[in-house]
Amino acid sequence: MNYYLNIGSNMGDRRDNLYRAVVALVAGNSDCAVSSIVESEPWGFESEHRFMNLGMCLVSDLEPQQMLERIHVIERGLGSASHRDEHGGYVDRLVDIDIVAIDDMVIDTPELQVPHPHLPERDFFLKPMMQLAPEWRHPVTGLTAAQMLEAMND
């Protein structure tokens, strides 16, 4: 399966945090691609710390729930606490890894929603997707990342 991931960091050495996350994700997988870095303002909360994000396409035989569990282990291993506060709001974080899409799969469980429900609203998801998978289409809307970005900017 092709997993399209987004890795973000807005604390500490952001570039190194991204690098360490990529290295941890690549371990045991031979086929991957990484986008260029996109800088952005925090999304959904106020912070003086800008984010660095990058996209990653990772080929893996892991089932989606197994990949999600692996991502959580990697985030904790890199020292990243929860990306939510006690009220459910977003907070600053060392590393946040999101599953943006998995091929043309649609998953809607309490633990995992694929494609990511905020994909059409986040340019820091869409710009890397345009680089990694320009032909990929959202399995529900049929839109490419470029079309979603254009709609977001209109």
C-alpha positions, 0 to 999 in steps of 0.5 A: 500500500502507498501511505501518504504521510505528513510530518510536522514540527514547530518546536526545537530543531524542526528540521532535525525533528522531521529528519529523525521522523523520516529515518524512523519511518523508513526503517524496514521499508525500501520504497519511499519518497519525500517532498520538499519542506513547507513552512506554515502558520499553526493551523487550528490554534494560536502559537508564535512557533511556525511549522515545518511540514513535509510529505512522505510516500511510504510503501508498506504491507502494514495494515492501516491500524498497524501503521497508525500504531507504528506512527504513535510509537515513533512519535513517542520515541521522538519525545513528542507528547500529545498534540492535544491539550486537556480540552482537545485543542491543538498544542505545539509539538516536536513531531506530528505524523498524520496519515493523509491518504492510503491509495484510494482507500476510505476509512472512517473509524474513531481512531483513523479517518482516511483520507484525512478529514482536513486534507482539503483545508490544509495547504501544508498537506496539499503542496506535498501531495502535489509533489508526491502524487500529482495524479492521485485523486481523493476517493470521495470527491475525485479531486487532485491535490492541485484542484483542492488547493485551487479551490481552497485559494478561491 
